[in-house]
Amino acid sequence: MYSAACPCLLGPGRRLSYFLHLFMPEYADYRNDCGGLHDGRIAHSRTTHHEENRSHHRLLLRHRQGLGQVFAGQGWNVIATMRDPQQGEELAEIDGILVTRLDVQDPASIDEAIDAGIDRFGKIDLLINNAGYGQFGLFEAISREKIQTQFDVNVFGVMDVTRAILPHFRQNRSGLIINISSGAGIFTLPMISLYSASKFALEGFSEALAYELSSQNIGVKLVLPHGGVTETKFSERQAGDIASNPALTDYDDFVGRTMDLFAGMMAARPMSSSDVAETIFNAATDDTDTLRYYVGDPENPILKARYDLSEQDYVRFMRSRFMLKS
């Protein structure tokens, strides 16, 4: 079975260790209560007798709500990383969880977090990248600085953490990387052009990387929540962080219709954060080479249209939903 990190480190001794990097979960609160960006990683590893009963799994991951607890509850050692470790004081009290600092925009902190996980648990088996930030609003209203932040967190941060863990995985000739993507990486929606662009980039990077790393006995998987997740603050936070420009009145009618459509979509949220955590755990432990795992309503009309319709029919379908010209 692959070891995995989220960035989550899995080490020997107890069961599995995983390294989880928290920025915050997909469809969750991606900014802390002080308004700053939040990153997290969890690594799991098990050692020693109480640890021997927990098999050799260590996980390094970027934290998602409840995800560390799910893995720890199944006997994994977890290295949870956050920009502010004080945010994880309760998490750190759980047996088998190490909380340490990691900020994807601070490269030195990435290496330090990985070293801390290996020092504590001996090995990392699983990396879960689920740091995420969702910029909402019309593209024309979004500054270059916010565009950079979107890609720093959702794309370049994932790449930096992944690059940093690969020498350890290659040395062990094993490892698993799980990247948390989104339905927005498969289909696009207006008002989230930057978020979709970052998730499309993550999808392409992960699929290509999977081919490369298969030569090293290292796995890569994607988990795609779609349709909205309950028990998180992503929507509320996103609504408060809409990029706007009062001068762009030409878009007013379009923005109004689009916001009404989003309100209906979010009201129908079909999945909980625990559904996402369970899917991630399944991806980490099912011993398959499956690339993509979807979380949400399998009858999601947009997802079905993306896969079932021809390219032009899909575009017509999407335009009709947003009252655009065919």
N, C-alpha and C positions, 0 to 999 in steps of 0.2 A: 504494500500500500504506500502511496506517496505521503511524504511528510508535507505539511503545508504551513504557509504564513500569510497573514491577512492585512498588512504585513504581520504575519503571525509566525512565531518560531516554534517548531516542535522539537523537543530534545529527548535524549534517552533517559532512562531512569524510571520515570513514572510512565504514563501512557504516552500519548502524543503531545508535542508542544506545538503551539502555533503562535505566530507573531501577528498581532492585529494592529493596524494603524487606523486610528480614529481621526477623521476630520469632522465629520459626523456622518451618520448613516445616510444612505441614499434615501430620499424622501423623508429626511429627518431634519432636525435643527442643525444647519451647517455652520451656524455662528453661535458662539457662547453667549451667555446672558449679558456680557459686557460689550457685545457687538463685534468682537474680534473673531478671526478665523480660528477654528478648532481642529486639531489633528490628533489622531490616536492610533496606537498600534497595540496589539496584544500578542504575547507569545506564550505558548503552552509547552511545558515539558514535564516529565515525571521521573523521579529518581528516588532510590532508597526504598526501604521496605514499603512503607505506606505507599510509596511511589511505585514500587515494583508491580503492585496490583493494577496499576493504571497503564500499562503498555507504554511503548516509547513514542509518544507523540508530543511534539512541541509546536506551538503555533505562534506566529508573529502576525498581528493583524492591525489594521487600521479600524478602530472600534466602531461598531454599530450597536444601537440600543439592544441590550439583552444578549448579544451574540457571545460575548465573553462568558457569561453565565451558562449559556447553553453548552459550550464546549467544556467548561470546567465541570459542569454537572455530569458530563460523560467521561470524566477522568482525564481530561487533557490539561496540560500545563499551558498557561496563557501569558504572553507578554503583551500587555496593552499599552500603546503609546499615545500620548496626547501632547498638545502644545503646552497645556497647563496640567501637570500631574495632580494638582490639588483637586481638579474636577473629578478625579477617579479615586478619591479616598475610600468610598464605600466598596468600590470594586476591588481595591487592594487588600481589603480584609478577607476576601474569599480565598480559601486554600488553593494553592496552585496558580495564582495570578500574580504576575509582576507588573506594576504600573510604572512606566518610565517616560521621559520626555522625548518627543519627536515632532519636529516641525518640517514639513516637506519643503518649505522655503528656506530652510537652514540645512544645507547638505551635511555639515559636520554632525548635526544631531541624528541623522539617519545612521551613520556608522556607529555612533555612540550607543544608540538604542539596540542595534543588532549585537554589538559586543556585550552589552549588559545582559541581553537574553541568553547568549551563548555561555557567558560566565555563570549565570544562575542555573541554567538547565542543561548545559553541555552540548546541545544540538538544536537546530531548528529544522522542522520538517514541512511546515505549511506557512505560506504567506497569504494573507487576505488583505487586498487593497480595497478599502471601501471609503476612503476619504472622498468627500464630495461637496460641491458647491454649485448652487443653481442660480445663475443670473437670469432675471426675468425682465422682459420689456422689448420694445422695438429696437432693432439693431441700430437704426440711425440715432437713437438716443443714448447708446451705450458708449462710454469713453474707452479709449485704448487701454487705459489702466485697468478697467474692469474686465476687459477682454483678456488681458494678460493674466489677471488673477484667476479667471475661469480656467484657463489652460494650465497655469502653474499648479493648481490643485488637482484638477481632474485628469490631466494627461502627464505633464512633466514630473509631477510629484510621484505618480505611479511608476513612471519610467526610472526615476532616480532610486526609489526604494527597491525596485526589481533588480536594477543593475547592481546595487550594493549587496543583495543577498545571493546573487548567482554564483560567485566564487565558492561560497559555503555549500550550496547545493551541488555544484559540480564536484567538489571534493568528496562529498558523500555519495555521489552518483545516484541521488534521489532528491525529490522535493516536489511540492505542488504549489502553484500560484493560482489564487482565485481572485479575479477582478470583478468588482461589483459595477455592472453597467446599468442599463436602463432601457425601457421601451423606446426612449428618445434616441437610442443608438441604432434603432431599426427603422423607425418611422419619425418624421419630423412634424412639428407643430409651429404655428406662428407664435411669436412672443417669447419663444425659448430657442431662438436660432443659435445663440452661443452655447447654451447647455447642450443642445443636440449636436452641434459641431464637435464639442469636446467628447461626447459619448460615441459618435461615429469614429472619431480618432482612436478612442480606447478600443472599440470593437476591431478595427483594422489592425492596430498594434498587437492586440492579444492573439488574434487568429494567426497572423504571420509569425509571432513569437512562438506559438505552440508548435509550428512546424520545425523551427530551429531547435527548440529545447528538447523535442522528442529524441533527438540524436544523443542527448545527455541523460536520458531517463528522467527528465523533469517534465511534469505536466502543467498545463495551463488551462483554466476553465473560466467561463463567464457566467454570472448570475444576473438575470435581467428582470427586476421588478417592473411592472407596468400597470398603470391604472390608478395609482395612488395608494399610500399605505397609511393605515390608521395608527393611532398611538404615537405619532411623531408631530413635530411642530414645523415641518418643512413648508407646508402650504401657508401657514400663518406668517412665518418669517419671510417667505418669498413675496407674499403680498405686501409686506412692509419694505421691500427692497426692489421695487419696480423702477427700472431706469425710465426717466421721463424728461421731456423737454416741452415746456409750454408752447414753444413756437411751432411744434409739429401738429397743428390743428387739422391738417389734411387727413390724418389717420383716425380722427375721433370716432367716426361711425364704425370703422373696422375694429378698433380697439374695444368699443362697447360690445359689439356682437361677439368678439372673441372671448372677452371676459365672461360673458353670460354662458358661453359654451363650456369654458373651463369650470365654472361654478357647478354646472350640471355633472361634468365628468368627476369632479372631486367629491360631490355629494354621494356618488355611487361607489366610493372606495371599497373594493371587494376583498382586500387582504389586510392582515395585521402584520406588525413588525415581527411577531413570532413566526408567521408563515415564512417570511424572508429568512429568518435565522435558521429555521428547520431545513429550508432548501439549501442554504449554504452548508449546513452540517452534512446533508445528504451528498452534496457535490464533493465534500472533503473525504467522505468515507465509503462511497459506493464502488470503489475499485474499478471504475470504467474510464474510458477515454472520451466520454461525452464532452463536447465543447461548450454548449449553451444550455442553461437551465432557466426556464421562464417561470415567473411567480406572478400570478394574477388570473383574471378571468380568461379561460381558454377561448371564450366566444367574443373576446374583445374585438369589436368590428374593425377597428383600425389595423390591429395586428393581423387579423384574417385577410383584410384587403391587401395588405402589404405582401403577403405570401401567396394569396390565391388568385389575384387579378393580374392581368397584363400590366406592363408599366404605364401605358397611357390610361387604361381604365382606372388604375389606382390613383393617378394624378387627378382624373376627373372626379373620382369619389371624394378625394380630400378637398378639392376646390368647392364642391357642392356643399360640404359641411361648413365651410367658412364663407359661403356666399360669394365666391370669387368667379370671375369670368372663365369659361371653359376655353 
